[in-house]
Amino acid sequence: MKTTRNVFLLATAVLGSTALGQTTYKYYDLGQNFTPNNISQSTGYIVGKFTTSTGDIRDAYCTFTCVGSTATVSAVNLVPLLAGQPHQDSGLPTSVNDSGYVTGVALPVNGPYGYEWNLVTQNTPVQLPGPSGTNQPMFALALNNSNVIAGQVISAPMVTLWGALWLSGPGTLATAIADPFAFQGAFSCSFFQINNLGDCLANLSNSTTVANFYNHGTWTGIAGATTVAALNDNNQIAGSYPHPTNTAPLSTYNPTACIWSSPSASPTPLDNATQWSSKALALNNSQTVVGFLNALNTGPNQAFVWSSATGMVNLNTAGVVFPALPTGVSLMSGTAIDNFGDIVGTSSVMVNHAPQTHAFLLVPSTGGA
């Protein structure tokens, strides 16, 4: 059965691919200067940033419609997302849900603030209030399908970060979840992922940063994590850690992509320590993971997809993308994956003998994740 869905790209382009069993992927180049960082789990909304030729960051969007394995891509509309906002000179969308609500960080000259905007209605962006209605600097970093937003607030007068949740969507008071000093002596706290259960990933920092799982008032330290990047609705986590048996030089410092089957589980490596380094950046509800690897530390990173059925697959491997990738194209990193198996990320494209960074989309040709 063919699946029809609309996919909207906000301020960046898309990359994708998932090599599951006999699945192959169709490749789409979505242009230069886009950096995708998030895709909704069911509808294919994609957000990220567009960088102008002068280095300014701008929010914009384009759309494509996917029918089965064929995507029709529209022209990119470079429309500033937060045009008209006070002192607005740049912005960075960070997350998007299945209803098309986008959250992110505006970067005006007088300090950052969190915002929410609806990609479908294109209403005026809503600036998120700080705790007790204050205008403290803040960052909106993630949201779920219940429109609960997670992020951080810079406390005043001290320059510390408080984890914050906006519990009822935009326009409501931000709720400071915990005094960061009250948990393991942490100096700061930042919520950067939230799933549809309302559970979060957080970084707690003092002299070092410790990754934690937050479940409605209960904190769980994530064992062995160098970094954690993604949380799905099954509370499985993707990230990286220093693999103790990695034989690559300086392996103590080289990250190895891994997953945690639960917040209290030990990490499971995805590459069996065969790469110089690797990082997992995203996973979907089928526990399909995307990220990047570097086999010899002698060249650019390579995008990968991992599943329990196939193990780690380099997306540049012959036969994974069909028709084959154009000459001069190398997929460098998978940054997000949805529950259809569509993957977004970045690629290197040779244009007139010079490399350019592009965004790309891979759509599964047979089945999904």
JOURTA-V71693 format. One record per pair of residues at least 12 apart in sequence whose ideal C-beta (glycine too) atoms are under 10 Angstrom apart, sorted by the first residue. I is the first residue (numbers start at 0). J is the second residue. Records with the same first field share a line. If there is no record, write none. Layout:
BEGIN
I->J + J
END
This chain:
BEGIN
0->67
1->65 + 66 + 67 + 68 + 69
2->65 + 66 + 67 + 68 + 339 + 363 + 367
3->64 + 65 + 66 + 67
4->41 + 42 + 43 + 44 + 63 + 64 + 65 + 66 + 70 + 337 + 339 + 341
5->42 + 43 + 44 + 62 + 63 + 64 + 65 + 99 + 119
6->38 + 39 + 42 + 43 + 44 + 45 + 61 + 62 + 63 + 64 + 65 + 70 + 71 + 72 + 337 + 339 + 341 + 343 + 360 + 362
7->39 + 42 + 43 + 44 + 45 + 46 + 60 + 61 + 62 + 63 + 64 + 73 + 95 + 99 + 101 + 118 + 119
8->29 + 30 + 33 + 35 + 38 + 43 + 44 + 45 + 46 + 47 + 49 + 59 + 60 + 61 + 62 + 63 + 72 + 73 + 75 + 76 + 95 + 118 + 343 + 358 + 360
9->33 + 35 + 37 + 44 + 45 + 46 + 47 + 48 + 49 + 58 + 59 + 60 + 61 + 62 + 80 + 92 + 95 + 99 + 101 + 103 + 116 + 118
10->33 + 34 + 35 + 36 + 45 + 46 + 47 + 48 + 49 + 50 + 56 + 57 + 58 + 59 + 60 + 61 + 75 + 77 + 78 + 79 + 80 + 90 + 91 + 92 + 101 + 103
11->29 + 30 + 32 + 33 + 34 + 35 + 36 + 37 + 45 + 46 + 47 + 48 + 49 + 50 + 58 + 59 + 60 + 61 + 75 + 92 + 334 + 343 + 345 + 358
12->27 + 28 + 29 + 30 + 31 + 32 + 33 + 34 + 35 + 45 + 47 + 49 + 61 + 63 + 72 + 75 + 343 + 344 + 345 + 346 + 357 + 358 + 359 + 360
13->27 + 28 + 29 + 33 + 35 + 38 + 43 + 45 + 47 + 61 + 63 + 70 + 72 + 334 + 335 + 341 + 342 + 343 + 344 + 345 + 358 + 359 + 360 + 361 + 362
14->26 + 27 + 28 + 29 + 33 + 35 + 38 + 45 + 289 + 302 + 314 + 330 + 331 + 332 + 333 + 334 + 335 + 336 + 341 + 342 + 343 + 344 + 345 + 346 + 357 + 358 + 359 + 360 + 361
15->27 + 35 + 38 + 43 + 45 + 70 + 289 + 302 + 304 + 314 + 330 + 333 + 334 + 335 + 336 + 337 + 339 + 340 + 341 + 342 + 343 + 344 + 358 + 359 + 360 + 361 + 362 + 363
16->289 + 302 + 303 + 304 + 312 + 314 + 315 + 319 + 320 + 330 + 333 + 336 + 340 + 341 + 342 + 343 + 344 + 359 + 360 + 361 + 362 + 363
17->283 + 285 + 287 + 288 + 289 + 304 + 305 + 306 + 309 + 312 + 314 + 319 + 333 + 336 + 337 + 339 + 340 + 341 + 342 + 361 + 362 + 363 + 366 + 367 + 368
18->287 + 303 + 304 + 305 + 306 + 308 + 309 + 310 + 311 + 312 + 313 + 314 + 316 + 318 + 319 + 320 + 340 + 342 + 361 + 363
19->285 + 287 + 304 + 305 + 306 + 307 + 308 + 309 + 312 + 340 + 363 + 365 + 366 + 367 + 368
20->306 + 308 + 309 + 365 + 366
21->309 + 318 + 364 + 365 + 366
22->68 + 304 + 306 + 308 + 309 + 312 + 319 + 340 + 363 + 364 + 365 + 366 + 367 + 368
23->68 + 318 + 319 + 320 + 321 + 322 + 361 + 363 + 364 + 365
24->68 + 304 + 314 + 319 + 320 + 321 + 324 + 330 + 340 + 341 + 342 + 360 + 361 + 362 + 363 + 364 + 365
25->65 + 67 + 68 + 69 + 70 + 320 + 321 + 322 + 360 + 361 + 362 + 363 + 364
26->314 + 319 + 320 + 321 + 322 + 323 + 324 + 325 + 328 + 330 + 346 + 359 + 360 + 361 + 362
27->63 + 65 + 69 + 70 + 71 + 72 + 341 + 358 + 359 + 360 + 361 + 362
28->72 + 324 + 325 + 328 + 346 + 348 + 357 + 358 + 359 + 360
29->45 + 61 + 63 + 70 + 72 + 75 + 343 + 346 + 357 + 358 + 359 + 360
30->49 + 61 + 72 + 74 + 75 + 348 + 355 + 357 + 358 + 359
31->49 + 50 + 52 + 75 + 348 + 350 + 355 + 356 + 357 + 358
32->48 + 49 + 50 + 51 + 52 + 57 + 59 + 75 + 77 + 355 + 356 + 357 + 358
33->45 + 47 + 48 + 49 + 50 + 59 + 61 + 75 + 343 + 345 + 356 + 357 + 358 + 359
34->47 + 48 + 49 + 50 + 56 + 91 + 332 + 334 + 343 + 344 + 345 + 356 + 357 + 358
35->47 + 48 + 332 + 333 + 334 + 335 + 342 + 343 + 344 + 345 + 358 + 359 + 360
36->48 + 91 + 92 + 93 + 94 + 95 + 103 + 280 + 281 + 334 + 335 + 343 + 344
37->92 + 93 + 94 + 95 + 96 + 101 + 102 + 103 + 141 + 142 + 229 + 281 + 334 + 335 + 337 + 343
38->94 + 95 + 281 + 283 + 334 + 335 + 336 + 337 + 338 + 339 + 341 + 342 + 343 + 344 + 360
39->94 + 95 + 96 + 97 + 98 + 99 + 100 + 101 + 118 + 144 + 335 + 337 + 338
40->95 + 96 + 97 + 143 + 144 + 194 + 195 + 231 + 232 + 283 + 284 + 335 + 336 + 337 + 338 + 339
41->96 + 97 + 144 + 283 + 284 + 337 + 338 + 339
42->95 + 96 + 97 + 98 + 99 + 337 + 338 + 339
43->62 + 63 + 64 + 65 + 70 + 95 + 97 + 337 + 338 + 339 + 341 + 343 + 360 + 362
44->60 + 62 + 94 + 95 + 96 + 97 + 98 + 99 + 100 + 101 + 118 + 119 + 337
45->60 + 61 + 62 + 63 + 92 + 95 + 118 + 334 + 335 + 337 + 341 + 343 + 358 + 360
46->58 + 60 + 80 + 91 + 92 + 93 + 94 + 95 + 101 + 102 + 103 + 118 + 335 + 343
47->59 + 60 + 91 + 92 + 93 + 95 + 103 + 334 + 335 + 343 + 345 + 358
48->89 + 90 + 91 + 92 + 93 + 103
49->61 + 75 + 77 + 78 + 79 + 80 + 358
50->89 + 356
51->77 + 89
54->89
55->79 + 88 + 89
56->88 + 89 + 90 + 91 + 106
57->77 + 78 + 79 + 80 + 81 + 82 + 88 + 89 + 90 + 91
58->77 + 78 + 79 + 80 + 81 + 82 + 87 + 89 + 90 + 91 + 92 + 101 + 103 + 105 + 114 + 116 + 124
59->75 + 76 + 77 + 78 + 79 + 80 + 92
60->73 + 75 + 76 + 77 + 78 + 80 + 92 + 101 + 118 + 121
61->73 + 74 + 75 + 76 + 77 + 78
62->74 + 75 + 76 + 118
63->360 + 362
65->339 + 341 + 360 + 362
66->362
67->362 + 363 + 364 + 365
68->321 + 362 + 363 + 364 + 365 + 366 + 367
69->362 + 364
70->341 + 360 + 361 + 362
72->360
75->358
78->121
80->92 + 101 + 103 + 105 + 114 + 116 + 118 + 121 + 124
81->103 + 105 + 106 + 107 + 114 + 116 + 123 + 124 + 126
82->123 + 124
83->123 + 124
84->105 + 107 + 112 + 114 + 123 + 124 + 126
85->105 + 107 + 108 + 109 + 112 + 126
86->105 + 106 + 107 + 108 + 109 + 110
87->105 + 106 + 107 + 108 + 114 + 124
88->105 + 106 + 107 + 108
89->104 + 105 + 106 + 107 + 108
90->103 + 104 + 105 + 106 + 107 + 111 + 112 + 114 + 116 + 124
91->103 + 104 + 105 + 106 + 111 + 138
92->104 + 105 + 114 + 116 + 118 + 139
93->113 + 114 + 138 + 139 + 140 + 141 + 142 + 148 + 149 + 150 + 191
94->115 + 139 + 140 + 141 + 142 + 143 + 148 + 149 + 150 + 191 + 192 + 193
95->116 + 118 + 141 + 142 + 335
96->118 + 141 + 142 + 143 + 144 + 145 + 146 + 147 + 148 + 195
97->143 + 144 + 195 + 337 + 338
98->117 + 118 + 119 + 142 + 144 + 145 + 146
99->116 + 117 + 118 + 119 + 120 + 121
100->115 + 116 + 117 + 118 + 119 + 120 + 125 + 142 + 143 + 144 + 146 + 148 + 168 + 169
101->114 + 115 + 116 + 117 + 118 + 124 + 139 + 142
102->114 + 115 + 116 + 124 + 125 + 127 + 138 + 139 + 140 + 141 + 142 + 146 + 148 + 149 + 150 + 165 + 168 + 169
103->115 + 116 + 124 + 138 + 139 + 140 + 142 + 150
104->136 + 137 + 138 + 139 + 140 + 150
105->124 + 126 + 127 + 138 + 139
109->134 + 136
110->134 + 135 + 136 + 137 + 153
111->136 + 137 + 138 + 139 + 153
112->126 + 127 + 128 + 129 + 134 + 135 + 136 + 137 + 138 + 139
113->125 + 126 + 127 + 128 + 129 + 136 + 137 + 138 + 139 + 140 + 148 + 150 + 151 + 152 + 163 + 165 + 169 + 173
114->126 + 127 + 137 + 139 + 148 + 169
115->127 + 139 + 142 + 146 + 148 + 165 + 168 + 169 + 170
116->169
117->169
122->169
124->169
125->168 + 169 + 170
126->139 + 169 + 170
127->139 + 148 + 150 + 152 + 163 + 165 + 168 + 169 + 170 + 171 + 172 + 173
128->152 + 165 + 169 + 170 + 171 + 172 + 173
129->152 + 153 + 154 + 155 + 161 + 163 + 172 + 173 + 175
130->152 + 154 + 155 + 161 + 163 + 172 + 173 + 174 + 175
131->172 + 173 + 174 + 175
132->172 + 173
133->152 + 154 + 155 + 172 + 173
134->155
135->152 + 153 + 154 + 155 + 161 + 163 + 173
136->151 + 152 + 153 + 154 + 155 + 158 + 160
137->150 + 151 + 152 + 153 + 160 + 161 + 163 + 165 + 173
138->150 + 151 + 152 + 153 + 160 + 163 + 189 + 190 + 191
139->151 + 163 + 165 + 169 + 173 + 190
140->163 + 189 + 190 + 191 + 192 + 193 + 199 + 200
141->164 + 190 + 191 + 192 + 193 + 194 + 199 + 200 + 230
142->164 + 165 + 168 + 169 + 193
143->192 + 193 + 194 + 195 + 196 + 197 + 198 + 199 + 232
144->194 + 195 + 232
145->166 + 167 + 168 + 193 + 195 + 196 + 197
146->165 + 166 + 167 + 168 + 169
147->164 + 165 + 166 + 167 + 168 + 193 + 194 + 195 + 197 + 199
148->163 + 164 + 165 + 166 + 167 + 168 + 169 + 171 + 173 + 190 + 193
149->162 + 163 + 164 + 165 + 176 + 189 + 190 + 191 + 192 + 193 + 194 + 197 + 198 + 199 + 200 + 201 + 213
150->162 + 163 + 164 + 165 + 173 + 189 + 190 + 191 + 193
151->163 + 173 + 175 + 179 + 187 + 188 + 189 + 190 + 191 + 201 + 202
152->173 + 174 + 175 + 188 + 189
153->187
154->175 + 178 + 179 + 187
157->186
158->186 + 187
159->178 + 179 + 180 + 185 + 186 + 187 + 188 + 204
160->179 + 185 + 186 + 187 + 188 + 189 + 190 + 202 + 203 + 204
161->173 + 174 + 175 + 176 + 177 + 178 + 179 + 187 + 188 + 189 + 190
162->174 + 175 + 176 + 177 + 178 + 179 + 182 + 185 + 187 + 188 + 189 + 190 + 191 + 199 + 201 + 202 + 203 + 211 + 213
163->175 + 176 + 177 + 188 + 189 + 190
164->176 + 190 + 193 + 197 + 199 + 213
166->197
175->188
176->188 + 190 + 199 + 201 + 213 + 215 + 216 + 218
177->201 + 203 + 213 + 216 + 218
179->201 + 203 + 204 + 205
180->205
182->201 + 203 + 209 + 211 + 213 + 218
183->203 + 205 + 209 + 211 + 218 + 220
184->203 + 205 + 206
185->201 + 202 + 203 + 204 + 205 + 208 + 209 + 211 + 218
186->203 + 204 + 205 + 206
187->202 + 203 + 204 + 205 + 208
188->201 + 202 + 203 + 204 + 211 + 213 + 218
189->201 + 202 + 203 + 204 + 208
190->202 + 211 + 213
191->210 + 227 + 228 + 229 + 230
192->212 + 213 + 227 + 228 + 229 + 230 + 231 + 236
193->213 + 230
194->229 + 230 + 231 + 232 + 233 + 234 + 235 + 284
195->231 + 232 + 284
196->214 + 215 + 230 + 231 + 232 + 233 + 234
197->213 + 214 + 215
198->212 + 213 + 214 + 215 + 217 + 219 + 230 + 232 + 234 + 262
199->211 + 212 + 213 + 214 + 215 + 230
200->212 + 213 + 221 + 224 + 227 + 228 + 229 + 230 + 236 + 238 + 262
201->213 + 218 + 221 + 227
202->224 + 226 + 227
203->218 + 220
208->224 + 225 + 226
209->221 + 224
210->222 + 223 + 224 + 225 + 226 + 227 + 228 + 236 + 238 + 240 + 259 + 262
211->224 + 227 + 262
212->227 + 230 + 234 + 236 + 259 + 261 + 262 + 263
213->262
214->234 + 262
217->262
218->262
219->234 + 261 + 262 + 263
220->262 + 263
221->236 + 238 + 240 + 259 + 261 + 262 + 263 + 264 + 265 + 266
222->240 + 259 + 262 + 263 + 264 + 265 + 266
223->238 + 239 + 240 + 241 + 242 + 243 + 257 + 259 + 265 + 266
224->236 + 238 + 239 + 240 + 241 + 257 + 259 + 266
225->238 + 239 + 240 + 241 + 242 + 252 + 253 + 254 + 255 + 257 + 266 + 278
226->238 + 239 + 240 + 254 + 278 + 279 + 280
227->239 + 240 + 257 + 259 + 262 + 266 + 279
228->256 + 278 + 279 + 280 + 281 + 282 + 288 + 290 + 334
229->258 + 279 + 280 + 281 + 282 + 283 + 288 + 289 + 290 + 335 + 336
230->259 + 262 + 281 + 282
231->258 + 281 + 282 + 283 + 284 + 285 + 286 + 287 + 288 + 338
232->283 + 284 + 338
233->260 + 261 + 282 + 283 + 284 + 285 + 286
234->259 + 260 + 261 + 262 + 263 + 264
235->258 + 259 + 260 + 261 + 262 + 264 + 282 + 283 + 284 + 285 + 286 + 288
236->257 + 258 + 259 + 260 + 261 + 262 + 264 + 266 + 279 + 282
237->256 + 257 + 258 + 259 + 269 + 278 + 279 + 280 + 281 + 282 + 283 + 286 + 287 + 288 + 289 + 290 + 305 + 336
238->254 + 255 + 256 + 257 + 258 + 259 + 266 + 278 + 279 + 280 + 282 + 288 + 290
239->253 + 254 + 255 + 256 + 257 + 266 + 268 + 269 + 276 + 277 + 278 + 279 + 280 + 290
240->254 + 255 + 256 + 257 + 259 + 265 + 266 + 267 + 268
241->253 + 254 + 255 + 257 + 266 + 276
242->254 + 255 + 256 + 257 + 266 + 268 + 269 + 270 + 271 + 272 + 274 + 276 + 277
243->255 + 268 + 272
244->268 + 271 + 272
245->268 + 270 + 271 + 272 + 273 + 274 + 275 + 276 + 277
246->272 + 273
247->272 + 273 + 274 + 275 + 276 + 293 + 294 + 295 + 296
248->275 + 296
249->275 + 276 + 296
250->272 + 275 + 276
252->276
253->272 + 274 + 275 + 276 + 277 + 293 + 296
254->274 + 276 + 277 + 278 + 279 + 290 + 293
255->268 + 269 + 270 + 271 + 272 + 273 + 274 + 275 + 276 + 277 + 278 + 279 + 292
256->268 + 269 + 270 + 274 + 276 + 277 + 278 + 279 + 280 + 288 + 289 + 290 + 291 + 292 + 303 + 305 + 311
257->269 + 270 + 277 + 278 + 279 + 288 + 305
258->279 + 282 + 286 + 288 + 305 + 307
260->286
267->307
268->311
269->288 + 290 + 292 + 303 + 305 + 306 + 307 + 310 + 311
270->290 + 292 + 294 + 303 + 305 + 310 + 311
271->310 + 311
273->292 + 294 + 311
274->291 + 292 + 293 + 294 + 295 + 296 + 301 + 303 + 311 + 313
275->292 + 293 + 294 + 295 + 296 + 297
276->291 + 292 + 293 + 294 + 296 + 300
277->290 + 291 + 292 + 293 + 294 + 300 + 301 + 303 + 305 + 311
278->290 + 291 + 292 + 293 + 300 + 303 + 332
279->291 + 292 + 303 + 305 + 311 + 333
280->302 + 303 + 332 + 333 + 334 + 335 + 336 + 344
281->333 + 334 + 335 + 336 + 337 + 342 + 343 + 344
282->305 + 306 + 335 + 336 + 368
283->306 + 335 + 336 + 337 + 338 + 339 + 340 + 341 + 342 + 367 + 368
284->336 + 337 + 338 + 368
285->306 + 307 + 308 + 336 + 338 + 340 + 367 + 368
286->305 + 306 + 307 + 368
287->304 + 305 + 306 + 307 + 308 + 309 + 336 + 337 + 338 + 340 + 342 + 367 + 368
288->303 + 304 + 305 + 306 + 307 + 311 + 333 + 336 + 368
289->302 + 303 + 304 + 305 + 314 + 332 + 333 + 334 + 335 + 336 + 340 + 342 + 343 + 344 + 361 + 368
290->302 + 303 + 304 + 305 + 311 + 332 + 333 + 334 + 336 + 344
291->303 + 313 + 314 + 330 + 331 + 332 + 333 + 334 + 344 + 345
292->305 + 311 + 313 + 314 + 332
294->313
298->329
299->329 + 330 + 331 + 332 + 346 + 347 + 354
300->329 + 330 + 331 + 332 + 345 + 347
301->313 + 314 + 315 + 316 + 329 + 330 + 331 + 332 + 333
302->314 + 315 + 329 + 330 + 331 + 332 + 333 + 334 + 342 + 344 + 345 + 346 + 359 + 361
303->315 + 316 + 330 + 332 + 333
304->319 + 330 + 333 + 336 + 340 + 342 + 361 + 368
305->333
306->340 + 368
313->330
314->329 + 330 + 331 + 332 + 333 + 342 + 344 + 346 + 359 + 361
315->328 + 329 + 330 + 331 + 346
319->361
320->359 + 361 + 364
321->364 + 365
324->346 + 348 + 359 + 361
325->348 + 349
326->349
327->347 + 348 + 349 + 350 + 352 + 354 + 355
328->346 + 347 + 348 + 349 + 357 + 359
329->346 + 347 + 348 + 349 + 354
330->342 + 344 + 345 + 346 + 347 + 357 + 359 + 361
331->344 + 345 + 346 + 347 + 356 + 357 + 359
332->344 + 345 + 346 + 359
333->345 + 359 + 361
334->358
336->361 + 368
337->367 + 368
338->367 + 368
339->362 + 363 + 366 + 367 + 368
340->361 + 362 + 363 + 366 + 367 + 368
341->360 + 361 + 362 + 363 + 367 + 368
342->359 + 360 + 361 + 362 + 363 + 368
343->358 + 359 + 360 + 361
344->357 + 358 + 359 + 360 + 361
345->357 + 358 + 359
346->358 + 359
END
